[in-house]
């Protein structure tokens, strides 16, 4: 039987969420779900590539969470 849950997706999300610097960031990551539409995936990949290019040209300032 075909299963719609991508292999180990939940584990990857949990690992990334554990790196969150703020409770709000953690909450946003805890509800991430897989994207199944190819058009949506392509749009998200373009946005990710654009963000990477931005940070390559404009070094990011360090983020630090408060207590």
N, C-alpha and C positions, 0 to 999 in steps of 0.2 A: 504494500500500500504506500502511495506517495504521501510524504509528510511535508506540510507547508513551512514548518519552522526550519530556517537555515541551520545547518550543522554548527553547533557551538556559538551561535550568535549571542545567546544570553550570557555565555561566559566572557566573550569579548567585551560586551557592553559593561558587564560588572567590573572587568579589569580597567577599562577606561574610566568608568565612574569613580573608581577608587582613587584615581589621580586628580579628581576635581579639587580645586582650591577653595571653593566656597560651597555652603549648603545649597544655594540656589543652583549652582552649576551641577551639583550632584543630583538634585531633584530633576533637572532637565534631562540629564543623561540616563537616569533610572527609567524613563518612559520612552526611550528610543525604540522604534520598531523597524523592521526591514522594509525597504521600498521594493515593490514588485513591478511597477510600471517602467518599461525601458526608457520612455521619454523623461520621466521624473528622475531616474538614475542619471541619465546624461546631463540634465540640468544641474543636479547636485554635484556631479563631478566637475562641471565647468566652474561652478561657484567655488569649489574647493581649490581648483587650479588657480583661479583668480586670487584667492586669499593667499595662497602660497607665494605667488608672484609679488603680491603687495608686501608681504613680510620679508621677502628677499631684498626688496628695494628700500624698505623702511623698517629698520630693526625695531623689534617690539620692546616695549618697556616691561620690566619684570612685574609680574602680578604676585601680590602677597595677600593672603587672606587674613582678616582680622581675627581676634580671639572668638 
